[in-house]
Amino acid sequence: MPELLIEALFHPHNLYSKGTADYHEKMNSEVFKWFLNLLRGLDEPCVIVMDNASYHFAYAEKIPSTKTKTADIVAWLLNKNIFHDATKTRPELLNIVKAHKEKYRAYELYQITYEMGHEVVRLPPYHCQ
């Protein structure tokens, strides 16, 4: 068993912020690296069960929203080869994005886990135990 996996399983407090046992304060690149090492340490395909914490489910790419500049919306549509009229207003362009965004909405951890031969399953809402 890889050293980091053993550390995570038997000494998870080492992943927490100094002086606290609240892991929510420490969800950063170190924990992300830990997760990648955990996946690499699994010998066969596994199902990874996660709660619904928002930091577990960051999107792999940013999809335009009402805060996105018009030029960035147009660039996103062009990148996805989605037909649009560049003379449309920003709200009209956002409606086009809305019609297509579900095809491009993917969670980063899902993608990485899947690419490494594993699967992520989310717990139902409010069942983190």
MMTF fields as JSON, N, C-alpha, C and O atoms, coordinates in Angstrom:
{
  "mmtfVersion": "1.0.0",
  "mmtfProducer": "UNKNOWN",
  "numBonds": 515,
  "numAtoms": 516,
  "numGroups": 129,
  "numChains": 1,
  "numModels": 1,
  "chainsPerModel": [1],
  "groupsPerChain": [129],
  "chainIdList": ["A"],
  "bondAtomList": [4, 2, 8, 6, 12, 10, 16, 14, 20, 18, 24, 22, 28, 26, 32, 30, 36, 34, 40, 38, 44, 42, 48, 46, 52, 50, 56, 54, 60, 58, 64, 62, 68, 66, 72, 70, 76, 74, 80, 78, 84, 82, 88, 86, 92, 90, 96, 94, 100, 98, 104, 102, 108, 106, 112, 110, 116, 114, 120, 118, 124, 122, 128, 126, 132, 130, 136, 134, 140, 138, 144, 142, 148, 146, 152, 150, 156, 154, 160, 158, 164, 162, 168, 166, 172, 170, 176, 174, 180, 178, 184, 182, 188, 186, 192, 190, 196, 194, 200, 198, 204, 202, 208, 206, 212, 210, 216, 214, 220, 218, 224, 222, 228, 226, 232, 230, 236, 234, 240, 238, 244, 242, 248, 246, 252, 250, 256, 254, 260, 258, 264, 262, 268, 266, 272, 270, 276, 274, 280, 278, 284, 282, 288, 286, 292, 290, 296, 294, 300, 298, 304, 302, 308, 306, 312, 310, 316, 314, 320, 318, 324, 322, 328, 326, 332, 330, 336, 334, 340, 338, 344, 342, 348, 346, 352, 350, 356, 354, 360, 358, 364, 362, 368, 366, 372, 370, 376, 374, 380, 378, 384, 382, 388, 386, 392, 390, 396, 394, 400, 398, 404, 402, 408, 406, 412, 410, 416, 414, 420, 418, 424, 422, 428, 426, 432, 430, 436, 434, 440, 438, 444, 442, 448, 446, 452, 450, 456, 454, 460, 458, 464, 462, 468, 466, 472, 470, 476, 474, 480, 478, 484, 482, 488, 486, 492, 490, 496, 494, 500, 498, 504, 502, 508, 506, 512, 510],
  "bondOrderList": [1, 1, 1, 1, 1, 1, 1, 1, 1, 1, 1, 1, 1, 1, 1, 1, 1, 1, 1, 1, 1, 1, 1, 1, 1, 1, 1, 1, 1, 1, 1, 1, 1, 1, 1, 1, 1, 1, 1, 1, 1, 1, 1, 1, 1, 1, 1, 1, 1, 1, 1, 1, 1, 1, 1, 1, 1, 1, 1, 1, 1, 1, 1, 1, 1, 1, 1, 1, 1, 1, 1, 1, 1, 1, 1, 1, 1, 1, 1, 1, 1, 1, 1, 1, 1, 1, 1, 1, 1, 1, 1, 1, 1, 1, 1, 1, 1, 1, 1, 1, 1, 1, 1, 1, 1, 1, 1, 1, 1, 1, 1, 1, 1, 1, 1, 1, 1, 1, 1, 1, 1, 1, 1, 1, 1, 1, 1, 1],
  "groupList": [{"groupName": "MET", "atomNameList": ["N", "CA", "C", "O"], "elementList": ["N", "C", "C", "O"], "formalChargeList": [0, 0, 0, 0], "bondAtomList": [1, 0, 2, 1, 3, 2], "bondOrderList": [1, 1, 2], "singleLetterCode": "M", "chemCompType": "L-PEPTIDE LINKING"}, {"groupName": "PRO", "atomNameList": ["N", "CA", "C", "O"], "elementList": ["N", "C", "C", "O"], "formalChargeList": [0, 0, 0, 0], "bondAtomList": [1, 0, 2, 1, 3, 2], "bondOrderList": [1, 1, 2], "singleLetterCode": "P", "chemCompType": "L-PEPTIDE LINKING"}, {"groupName": "GLU", "atomNameList": ["N", "CA", "C", "O"], "elementList": ["N", "C", "C", "O"], "formalChargeList": [0, 0, 0, 0], "bondAtomList": [1, 0, 2, 1, 3, 2], "bondOrderList": [1, 1, 2], "singleLetterCode": "E", "chemCompType": "L-PEPTIDE LINKING"}, {"groupName": "LEU", "atomNameList": ["N", "CA", "C", "O"], "elementList": ["N", "C", "C", "O"], "formalChargeList": [0, 0, 0, 0], "bondAtomList": [1, 0, 2, 1, 3, 2], "bondOrderList": [1, 1, 2], "singleLetterCode": "L", "chemCompType": "L-PEPTIDE LINKING"}, {"groupName": "ILE", "atomNameList": ["N", "CA", "C", "O"], "elementList": ["N", "C", "C", "O"], "formalChargeList": [0, 0, 0, 0], "bondAtomList": [1, 0, 2, 1, 3, 2], "bondOrderList": [1, 1, 2], "singleLetterCode": "I", "chemCompType": "L-PEPTIDE LINKING"}, {"groupName": "ALA", "atomNameList": ["N", "CA", "C", "O"], "elementList": ["N", "C", "C", "O"], "formalChargeList": [0, 0, 0, 0], "bondAtomList": [1, 0, 2, 1, 3, 2], "bondOrderList": [1, 1, 2], "singleLetterCode": "A", "chemCompType": "L-PEPTIDE LINKING"}, {"groupName": "PHE", "atomNameList": ["N", "CA", "C", "O"], "elementList": ["N", "C", "C", "O"], "formalChargeList": [0, 0, 0, 0], "bondAtomList": [1, 0, 2, 1, 3, 2], "bondOrderList": [1, 1, 2], "singleLetterCode": "F", "chemCompType": "L-PEPTIDE LINKING"}, {"groupName": "HIS", "atomNameList": ["N", "CA", "C", "O"], "elementList": ["N", "C", "C", "O"], "formalChargeList": [0, 0, 0, 0], "bondAtomList": [1, 0, 2, 1, 3, 2], "bondOrderList": [1, 1, 2], "singleLetterCode": "H", "chemCompType": "L-PEPTIDE LINKING"}, {"groupName": "ASN", "atomNameList": ["N", "CA", "C", "O"], "elementList": ["N", "C", "C", "O"], "formalChargeList": [0, 0, 0, 0], "bondAtomList": [1, 0, 2, 1, 3, 2], "bondOrderList": [1, 1, 2], "singleLetterCode": "N", "chemCompType": "L-PEPTIDE LINKING"}, {"groupName": "TYR", "atomNameList": ["N", "CA", "C", "O"], "elementList": ["N", "C", "C", "O"], "formalChargeList": [0, 0, 0, 0], "bondAtomList": [1, 0, 2, 1, 3, 2], "bondOrderList": [1, 1, 2], "singleLetterCode": "Y", "chemCompType": "L-PEPTIDE LINKING"}, {"groupName": "SER", "atomNameList": ["N", "CA", "C", "O"], "elementList": ["N", "C", "C", "O"], "formalChargeList": [0, 0, 0, 0], "bondAtomList": [1, 0, 2, 1, 3, 2], "bondOrderList": [1, 1, 2], "singleLetterCode": "S", "chemCompType": "L-PEPTIDE LINKING"}, {"groupName": "LYS", "atomNameList": ["N", "CA", "C", "O"], "elementList": ["N", "C", "C", "O"], "formalChargeList": [0, 0, 0, 0], "bondAtomList": [1, 0, 2, 1, 3, 2], "bondOrderList": [1, 1, 2], "singleLetterCode": "K", "chemCompType": "L-PEPTIDE LINKING"}, {"groupName": "GLY", "atomNameList": ["N", "CA", "C", "O"], "elementList": ["N", "C", "C", "O"], "formalChargeList": [0, 0, 0, 0], "bondAtomList": [1, 0, 2, 1, 3, 2], "bondOrderList": [1, 1, 2], "singleLetterCode": "G", "chemCompType": "PEPTIDE LINKING"}, {"groupName": "THR", "atomNameList": ["N", "CA", "C", "O"], "elementList": ["N", "C", "C", "O"], "formalChargeList": [0, 0, 0, 0], "bondAtomList": [1, 0, 2, 1, 3, 2], "bondOrderList": [1, 1, 2], "singleLetterCode": "T", "chemCompType": "L-PEPTIDE LINKING"}, {"groupName": "ASP", "atomNameList": ["N", "CA", "C", "O"], "elementList": ["N", "C", "C", "O"], "formalChargeList": [0, 0, 0, 0], "bondAtomList": [1, 0, 2, 1, 3, 2], "bondOrderList": [1, 1, 2], "singleLetterCode": "D", "chemCompType": "L-PEPTIDE LINKING"}, {"groupName": "VAL", "atomNameList": ["N", "CA", "C", "O"], "elementList": ["N", "C", "C", "O"], "formalChargeList": [0, 0, 0, 0], "bondAtomList": [1, 0, 2, 1, 3, 2], "bondOrderList": [1, 1, 2], "singleLetterCode": "V", "chemCompType": "L-PEPTIDE LINKING"}, {"groupName": "TRP", "atomNameList": ["N", "CA", "C", "O"], "elementList": ["N", "C", "C", "O"], "formalChargeList": [0, 0, 0, 0], "bondAtomList": [1, 0, 2, 1, 3, 2], "bondOrderList": [1, 1, 2], "singleLetterCode": "W", "chemCompType": "L-PEPTIDE LINKING"}, {"groupName": "ARG", "atomNameList": ["N", "CA", "C", "O"], "elementList": ["N", "C", "C", "O"], "formalChargeList": [0, 0, 0, 0], "bondAtomList": [1, 0, 2, 1, 3, 2], "bondOrderList": [1, 1, 2], "singleLetterCode": "R", "chemCompType": "L-PEPTIDE LINKING"}, {"groupName": "CYS", "atomNameList": ["N", "CA", "C", "O"], "elementList": ["N", "C", "C", "O"], "formalChargeList": [0, 0, 0, 0], "bondAtomList": [1, 0, 2, 1, 3, 2], "bondOrderList": [1, 1, 2], "singleLetterCode": "C", "chemCompType": "L-PEPTIDE LINKING"}, {"groupName": "GLN", "atomNameList": ["N", "CA", "C", "O"], "elementList": ["N", "C", "C", "O"], "formalChargeList": [0, 0, 0, 0], "bondAtomList": [1, 0, 2, 1, 3, 2], "bondOrderList": [1, 1, 2], "singleLetterCode": "Q", "chemCompType": "L-PEPTIDE LINKING"}],
  "groupTypeList": [0, 1, 2, 3, 3, 4, 2, 5, 3, 6, 7, 1, 7, 8, 3, 9, 10, 11, 12, 13, 5, 14, 9, 7, 2, 11, 0, 8, 10, 2, 15, 6, 11, 16, 6, 3, 8, 3, 3, 17, 12, 3, 14, 2, 1, 18, 15, 4, 15, 0, 14, 8, 5, 10, 9, 7, 6, 5, 9, 5, 2, 11, 4, 1, 10, 13, 11, 13, 11, 13, 5, 14, 4, 15, 5, 16, 3, 3, 8, 11, 8, 4, 6, 7, 14, 5, 13, 11, 13, 17, 1, 2, 3, 3, 8, 4, 15, 11, 5, 7, 11, 2, 11, 9, 17, 5, 9, 2, 3, 9, 19, 4, 13, 9, 2, 0, 12, 7, 2, 15, 15, 17, 3, 1, 1, 9, 7, 18, 19],
  "groupIdList": [1, 2, 3, 4, 5, 6, 7, 8, 9, 10, 11, 12, 13, 14, 15, 16, 17, 18, 19, 20, 21, 22, 23, 24, 25, 26, 27, 28, 29, 30, 31, 32, 33, 34, 35, 36, 37, 38, 39, 40, 41, 42, 43, 44, 45, 46, 47, 48, 49, 50, 51, 52, 53, 54, 55, 56, 57, 58, 59, 60, 61, 62, 63, 64, 65, 66, 67, 68, 69, 70, 71, 72, 73, 74, 75, 76, 77, 78, 79, 80, 81, 82, 83, 84, 85, 86, 87, 88, 89, 90, 91, 92, 93, 94, 95, 96, 97, 98, 99, 100, 101, 102, 103, 104, 105, 106, 107, 108, 109, 110, 111, 112, 113, 114, 115, 116, 117, 118, 119, 120, 121, 122, 123, 124, 125, 126, 127, 128, 129],
  "secStructList": [7, 7, 2, 2, 2, 2, 2, 2, 2, 2, 7, 4, 4, 4, 4, 1, 7, 6, 6, 7, 7, 7, 4, 4, 4, 4, 7, 1, 2, 2, 2, 2, 2, 2, 2, 2, 2, 2, 2, 2, 6, 7, 1, 1, 7, 7, 3, 3, 3, 3, 7, 7, 7, 4, 4, 4, 7, 7, 5, 1, 1, 7, 7, 7, 7, 6, 6, 1, 7, 2, 2, 2, 2, 2, 2, 2, 2, 2, 2, 6, 6, 7, 7, 7, 7, 6, 6, 1, 7, 2, 2, 2, 2, 2, 2, 2, 2, 2, 2, 2, 2, 2, 2, 2, 7, 7, 5, 2, 2, 2, 2, 2, 2, 2, 2, 6, 6, 7, 3, 3, 3, 3, 7, 7, 6, 6, 7, 7, 7],
  "xCoordList": [0.854, 0.0, 0.9, 1.816, 0.653, 1.503, 1.512, 0.529, 2.629, 2.824, 1.768, 1.257, 1.437, 0.454, -0.932, -1.692, -1.271, -2.566, -2.636, -3.651, -1.567, -1.519, -1.654, -2.391, -0.945, -1.007, -2.432, -2.923, -3.085, -4.438, -5.437, -6.344, -5.28, -6.224, -6.043, -7.021, -4.805, -4.542, -4.191, -4.221, -3.86, -3.529, -4.149, -3.428, -5.474, -6.086, -5.971, -6.097, -5.733, -5.597, -4.43, -4.404, -3.469, -2.329, -2.745, -1.988, -3.932, -4.417, -5.131, -5.409, -5.426, -6.172, -5.269, -4.044, -5.901, -5.168, -4.589, -5.093, -3.519, -2.923, -3.947, -4.651, -4.012, -4.848, -6.325, -7.117, -6.734, -8.153, -8.347, -7.476, -9.47, -9.795, -10.845, -11.499, -11.003, -11.998, -11.34, -10.623, -11.583, -10.951, -11.45, -10.797, -12.573, -13.111, -12.146, -12.142, -11.335, -10.395, -9.184, -8.436, -8.968, -7.734, -7.972, -7.105, -9.092, -9.359, -8.606, -9.126, -7.369, -6.509, -5.715, -6.066, -4.659, -3.887, -3.219, -3.008, -2.881, -2.268, -3.235, -2.855, -4.479, -5.476, -5.779, -6.02, -5.765, -5.983, -4.874, -5.148, -3.621, -2.502, -2.673, -2.379, -3.153, -3.406, -4.422, -4.241, -5.483, -6.518, -5.953, -6.251, -5.141, -4.52, -3.634, -3.654, -2.857, -2.006, -2.847, -2.483, -3.957, -4.872, -5.352, -5.343, -5.77, -6.248, -5.136, -5.364, -3.936, -2.802, -2.463, -1.943, -2.757, -2.432, -3.425, -3.185, -4.544, -5.554, -5.17, -4.918, -5.126, -4.65, -5.664, -5.286, -6.924, -7.958, -9.057, -9.122, -9.916, -10.98, -11.829, -12.23, -12.087, -12.841, -13.949, -13.932, -14.905, -15.95, -15.597, -15.459, -15.455, -15.128, -16.435, -17.112, -16.798, -18.039, -17.698, -16.846, -18.373, -18.132, -19.44, -20.513, -19.318, -20.495, -20.722, -20.036, -21.655, -22.024, -21.364, -21.891, -20.225, -19.516, -19.156, -18.689, -19.375, -19.187, -17.754, -17.539, -16.771, -15.381, -15.016, -13.968, -15.838, -15.612, -16.056, -15.661, -16.868, -17.497, -17.312, -18.273, -16.066, -15.746, -15.846, -15.464, -16.351, -16.48, -15.123, -14.236, -14.965, -13.71, -13.43, -12.276, -14.477, -14.3, -15.391, -16.5, -15.056, -16.019, -16.972, -16.549, -18.248, -19.273, -19.764, -19.999, -19.922, -20.341, -21.613, -22.549, -21.613, -22.771, -23.089, -22.5, -24.015, -24.408, -23.264, -23.32, -22.234, -21.077, -19.996, -19.008, -20.174, -19.17, -19.276, -20.375, -18.129, -18.104, -18.579, -18.404, -19.175, -19.707, -18.633, -18.886, -17.455, -16.364, -16.012, -15.701, -16.064, -15.763, -16.883, -16.624, -18.111, -19.242, -19.081, -19.219, -18.79, -18.597, -17.432, -17.523, -16.339, -15.168, -15.538, -15.109, -16.324, -16.747, -17.601, -17.405, -18.534, -19.393, -18.557, -18.776, -17.613, -16.737, -15.911, -15.766, -15.371, -14.557, -15.345, -14.785, -16.632, -17.492, -18.163, -18.966, -17.834, -18.446, -19.969, -20.674, -20.453, -21.894, -22.267, -21.734, -23.188, -23.609, -24.26, -25.085, -23.874, -24.467, -24.229, -23.361, -25.0, -24.846, -24.147, -24.699, -22.939, -22.133, -22.778, -22.344, -23.804, -24.466, -25.574, -26.203, -25.812, -26.857, -26.428, -25.245, -27.418, -27.142, -26.584, -26.686, -26.011, -25.447, -26.495, -26.214, -27.692, -28.717, -29.09, -29.347, -29.122, -29.426, -28.317, -28.586, -27.068, -25.938, -25.981, -25.687, -26.347, -26.452, -27.561, -27.447, -28.616, -29.676, -29.146, -29.527, -28.275, -27.659, -26.77, -26.789, -26.001, -25.154, -26.028, -25.717, -27.114, -28.026, -28.559, -28.706, -28.842, -29.38, -28.351, -28.723, -27.055, -25.997, -25.139, -24.37, -25.254, -24.278, -24.257, -23.2, -25.371, -25.387, -24.484, -23.975, -24.287, -23.385, -21.941, -21.132, -21.609, -20.23, -19.978, -18.867, -21.003, -20.863, -20.296, -20.962, -19.084, -18.431, -17.639, -17.047, -17.639, -16.895, -15.459, -15.209, -14.53, -13.112, -12.727, -12.038, -13.17, -12.819, -13.433, -12.829, -14.63, -15.239, -14.345, -14.049, -13.918, -13.101, -11.79, -11.414, -11.103, -9.814, -9.99, -9.225, -10.99, -11.24, -11.565, -11.054, -12.408, -12.788, -11.578, -11.389, -10.76, -9.565, -8.576, -7.786, -8.623, -7.717, -8.366, -7.824, -9.533, -10.168, -11.112, -11.492, -11.505, -12.383, -13.694, -13.875, -14.586, -15.89, -16.205, -15.822, -16.894, -17.331, -18.832, -19.575, -19.271, -20.694, -20.924, -20.201, -21.931, -22.259, -23.319, -24.244, -23.157, -24.194, -25.42, -25.289, -26.591, -27.78, -27.622, -26.89, -28.289, -28.192, -28.514, -29.43, -27.741, -27.926, -27.703, -28.233, -26.928, -26.592, -25.083, -24.56, -24.402, -22.932, -22.351, -21.138, -23.145, -22.619, -22.414, -21.979],
  "yCoordList": [-1.18, 0.0, 1.244, 1.336, 2.198, 3.392, 4.125, 4.124, 4.736, 5.427, 6.502, 6.62, 7.284, 8.362, 7.802, 8.395, 6.672, 6.041, 5.579, 5.778, 4.966, 4.533, 5.736, 5.687, 6.81, 8.035, 8.591, 8.988, 8.616, 9.165, 8.307, 8.834, 6.988, 6.089, 6.041, 5.962, 6.089, 5.901, 7.175, 7.191, 8.237, 9.516, 10.671, 11.577, 10.662, 11.706, 13.1, 14.092, 13.192, 14.514, 15.298, 16.524, 14.633, 15.328, 16.14, 16.995, 15.883, 16.644, 17.927, 18.789, 18.057, 19.204, 20.415, 20.3, 21.569, 22.801, 22.721, 21.997, 23.478, 23.518, 24.037, 25.015, 23.365, 23.842, 23.593, 24.097, 22.831, 22.56, 21.18, 20.658, 20.612, 19.309, 19.487, 18.525, 20.71, 20.992, 20.944, 21.868, 19.875, 19.703, 20.709, 20.891, 21.365, 22.321, 23.487, 24.078, 23.816, 24.927, 24.556, 25.445, 23.294, 22.836, 22.213, 21.486, 22.465, 21.888, 22.7, 23.672, 22.281, 23.019, 22.051, 20.875, 22.536, 21.703, 20.53, 19.49, 20.663, 19.545, 18.373, 17.218, 18.68, 17.622, 17.056, 15.858, 17.916, 17.445, 16.475, 15.44, 16.809, 15.905, 14.595, 13.518, 14.704, 13.511, 12.618, 11.403, 13.216, 12.444, 11.752, 10.583, 12.464, 11.852, 10.677, 9.637, 10.838, 9.747, 8.571, 7.41, 8.884, 7.831, 7.017, 5.786, 7.704, 7.013, 6.178, 5.044, 6.741, 6.009, 4.757, 3.78, 4.793, 3.675, 2.536, 1.481, 2.736, 1.677, 0.691, 1.082, -0.586, -1.617, -2.034, -2.509, -1.865, -2.27, -1.216, -0.388, -1.226, -0.218, -0.201, -1.246, 0.995, 1.175, 2.199, 2.993, 2.162, 3.171, 4.082, 3.624, 5.36, 6.363, 7.038, 7.624, 6.963, 7.555, 8.886, 8.956, 9.952, 11.295, 11.911, 11.625, 12.767, 13.515, 14.658, 14.739, 15.516, 16.577, 17.917, 18.961, 17.9, 19.154, 19.823, 19.165, 21.119, 21.83, 21.737, 21.718, 21.678, 21.627, 20.276, 20.159, 19.269, 17.985, 18.056, 17.228, 19.034, 19.048, 20.365, 20.998, 20.757, 21.932, 21.526, 20.416, 22.414, 22.114, 22.098, 22.877, 21.215, 21.077, 22.328, 22.711, 22.946, 24.188, 25.168, 24.783, 26.43, 27.473, 27.693, 27.951, 27.585, 27.808, 29.247, 29.682, 29.986, 31.389, 31.574, 30.777, 32.644, 32.994, 34.467, 35.119, 34.977, 36.38, 37.336, 38.514, 36.845, 37.682, 37.646, 38.375, 36.812, 36.644, 37.751, 38.139, 38.255, 39.294, 38.722, 37.535, 39.573, 39.16, 38.501, 37.47, 39.078, 38.515, 37.095, 36.229, 36.867, 35.535, 34.54, 33.355, 35.017, 34.149, 33.722, 32.542, 34.681, 34.391, 33.416, 32.479, 33.637, 32.755, 31.333, 30.368, 31.192, 29.869, 29.179, 27.996, 29.9, 29.328, 28.896, 27.818, 29.722, 29.371, 28.125, 27.239, 28.064, 26.93, 25.619, 24.551, 25.716, 24.529, 24.28, 23.358, 25.097, 24.998, 25.079, 24.351, 25.969, 26.186, 27.378, 28.475, 27.147, 28.202, 29.337, 29.106, 30.563, 31.754, 32.94, 32.909, 33.955, 35.201, 36.178, 36.56, 36.577, 37.45, 38.818, 39.566, 39.153, 40.448, 40.371, 41.381, 39.181, 39.028, 39.741, 39.978, 40.066, 40.728, 39.706, 38.496, 40.211, 39.346, 38.386, 37.192, 38.862, 37.934, 36.856, 35.712, 37.212, 36.22, 35.182, 33.992, 35.637, 34.707, 33.773, 32.584, 34.314, 33.49, 32.45, 31.358, 32.771, 31.779, 30.628, 29.474, 30.94, 29.888, 29.005, 27.779, 29.647, 28.896, 27.989, 26.813, 28.54, 27.783, 26.531, 25.478, 26.657, 25.524, 24.414, 23.265, 24.742, 23.763, 23.382, 22.424, 24.104, 23.962, 22.586, 22.157, 21.887, 20.577, 19.565, 18.639, 19.74, 18.845, 19.019, 18.105, 20.186, 20.521, 20.629, 20.939, 20.376, 20.477, 19.158, 18.123, 19.208, 18.012, 18.405, 19.482, 17.529, 17.777, 17.292, 16.203, 18.109, 17.815, 16.487, 15.669, 16.271, 15.021, 13.804, 12.732, 13.959, 12.852, 12.48, 11.305, 13.49, 13.244, 12.557, 11.561, 13.092, 12.528, 11.099, 10.209, 10.882, 9.551, 8.563, 7.444, 8.971, 8.111, 7.788, 6.642, 8.805, 8.6, 7.633, 6.989, 7.535, 6.63, 5.257, 4.424, 5.036, 3.721, 3.498, 2.359, 4.57, 4.441, 5.188, 5.793, 5.136, 5.779, 6.546, 6.117, 7.671, 8.457, 8.312, 8.418, 8.068, 8.027, 9.046, 9.069, 9.883, 10.895, 10.353, 9.648, 10.702, 10.376, 11.233, 12.323, 10.774, 11.626, 12.885, 12.868, 13.962, 15.201, 14.967, 14.218, 15.624, 15.612, 14.234, 13.951, 13.388, 12.073, 11.889, 10.945, 12.791, 12.773, 11.729, 11.52, 11.082, 10.104, 8.757, 7.811],
  "zCoordList": [0.0, 0.0, 0.0, 0.818, -0.904, -0.943, 0.396, 1.136, 0.676, 1.948, 2.197, 3.311, 1.169, 1.333, 1.616, 2.382, 1.012, 1.267, 2.712, 3.38, 3.199, 4.599, 5.526, 6.511, 5.212, 6.016, 6.053, 7.109, 4.901, 4.816, 5.576, 6.22, 5.507, 6.164, 7.674, 8.418, 8.125, 9.539, 10.294, 11.525, 9.578, 10.205, 9.418, 9.0, 9.206, 8.367, 8.966, 8.247, 10.281, 10.896, 10.303, 10.417, 9.677, 9.073, 7.848, 7.388, 7.322, 6.172, 6.599, 5.765, 7.89, 8.382, 8.572, 8.633, 8.664, 8.955, 10.357, 11.215, 10.572, 11.907, 12.907, 12.654, 14.036, 15.127, 14.962, 15.759, 13.952, 13.778, 13.186, 12.491, 13.461, 12.88, 11.792, 11.389, 11.32, 10.285, 8.913, 8.53, 8.179, 6.874, 5.845, 4.818, 6.077, 5.113, 4.876, 3.796, 5.874, 5.737, 4.894, 4.489, 4.619, 3.993, 2.615, 2.13, 1.98, 0.67, -0.374, -0.923, -0.635, -1.542, -2.403, -2.508, -3.01, -3.928, -3.225, -3.849, -1.947, -1.217, -1.095, -1.285, -0.778, -0.667, -2.046, -2.192, -3.055, -4.419, -4.828, -5.434, -4.495, -4.776, -4.014, -4.532, -2.779, -1.98, -2.685, -2.755, -3.202, -3.885, -5.122, -5.37, -5.896, -7.076, -6.685, -7.343, -5.617, -5.143, -4.647, -4.836, -4.02, -3.582, -4.782, -4.746, -5.839, -7.041, -7.667, -8.087, -7.727, -8.311, -7.493, -8.032, -6.203, -5.329, -5.366, -4.779, -6.053, -6.131, -7.225, -8.365, -6.87, -7.787, -8.843, -9.913, -8.556, -9.512, -9.531, -8.623, -10.536, -10.618, -9.341, -8.83, -8.847, -7.611, -7.802, -8.742, -6.895, -6.827, -5.66, -4.525, -5.939, -4.925, -4.522, -5.366, -3.249, -2.756, -2.109, -1.224, -2.559, -2.023, -1.561, -2.093, -0.554, -0.142, -1.132, -2.151, -0.846, -1.785, -1.5, -1.883, -0.836, -0.573, -1.899, -2.828, -1.979, -3.249, -3.76, -4.972, -2.866, -3.326, -3.929, -4.565, -3.752, -4.43, -5.883, -6.703, -6.191, -7.504, -8.234, -8.669, -8.358, -9.168, -10.638, -11.011, -11.45, -12.87, -13.547, -13.198, -14.508, -15.242, -16.074, -16.264, -16.557, -17.319, -16.942, -16.57, -17.045, -16.695, -17.867, -18.994, -17.578, -18.59, -18.418, -17.291, -19.507, -19.401, -18.578, -18.646, -17.808, -16.979, -17.197, -18.059, -16.415, -16.56, -16.223, -16.576, -15.548, -15.206, -16.285, -16.196, -17.291, -18.34, -19.38, -19.777, -19.818, -20.845, -22.181, -22.457, -22.994, -24.292, -25.15, -25.774, -25.188, -26.005, -25.539, -26.357, -24.236, -23.707, -24.013, -24.222, -24.037, -24.413, -25.866, -26.189, -26.741, -28.165, -28.347, -29.14, -27.613, -27.714, -27.277, -27.909, -26.211, -25.736, -26.8, -27.078, -27.389, -28.434, -29.643, -30.196, -30.046, -31.167, -30.851, -31.693, -29.636, -29.208, -29.237, -29.485, -28.984, -28.966, -30.321, -30.456, -31.314, -32.652, -32.591, -33.289, -31.748, -31.618, -32.483, -32.318, -33.405, -34.319, -33.532, -32.647, -33.872, -33.268, -34.194, -35.066, -33.987, -34.73, -33.79, -32.758, -34.15, -33.286, -33.062, -32.187, -33.839, -33.651, -32.605, -32.288, -32.071, -31.043, -29.763, -29.521, -28.966, -27.689, -26.694, -26.896, -25.647, -24.615, -24.035, -23.923, -23.662, -23.161, -24.193, -23.82, -25.472, -26.514, -26.619, -26.783, -26.524, -26.55, -25.339, -25.457, -24.181, -22.979, -23.102, -22.545, -23.812, -24.062, -24.918, -24.716, -25.864, -26.686, -25.797, -25.903, -24.928, -23.987, -23.126, -22.935, -22.614, -21.746, -22.447, -21.828, -23.725, -24.493, -24.683, -24.925, -24.576, -24.863, -23.66, -23.737, -22.563, -21.481, -20.828, -20.364, -20.775, -20.115, -20.819, -20.186, -22.118, -22.859, -22.424, -22.581, -21.879, -21.552, -20.052, -19.622, -19.272, -17.817, -17.296, -17.341, -16.812, -16.275, -15.037, -14.974, -14.074, -12.846, -12.997, -13.513, -12.543, -12.697, -12.035, -12.645, -10.792, -10.112, -10.792, -10.803, -11.36, -12.109, -13.286, -13.507, -14.037, -15.226, -14.872, -15.489, -13.883, -13.486, -12.993, -13.366, -12.159, -11.607, -12.72, -12.73, -13.648, -14.768, -15.647, -16.054, -15.936, -16.773, -16.125, -16.815, -14.795, -14.085, -13.843, -13.117, -14.461, -14.408, -13.25, -12.978, -12.551, -11.388, -11.652, -12.709, -10.692, -10.823, -9.546, -8.457, -9.666, -8.511, -8.371, -9.347, -7.14, -6.819, -5.714, -4.717, -5.897, -4.893, -3.942, -4.346, -2.666, -1.701, -1.982, -2.539, -1.616, -1.775, -0.923, 0.066, -1.286, -0.497, 0.976, 1.316, 1.844, 3.295, 3.926, 5.001, 3.267, 3.824, 3.817, 3.224, 4.476, 4.462, 5.402, 5.391, 6.195, 7.165, 6.509, 7.165]
}
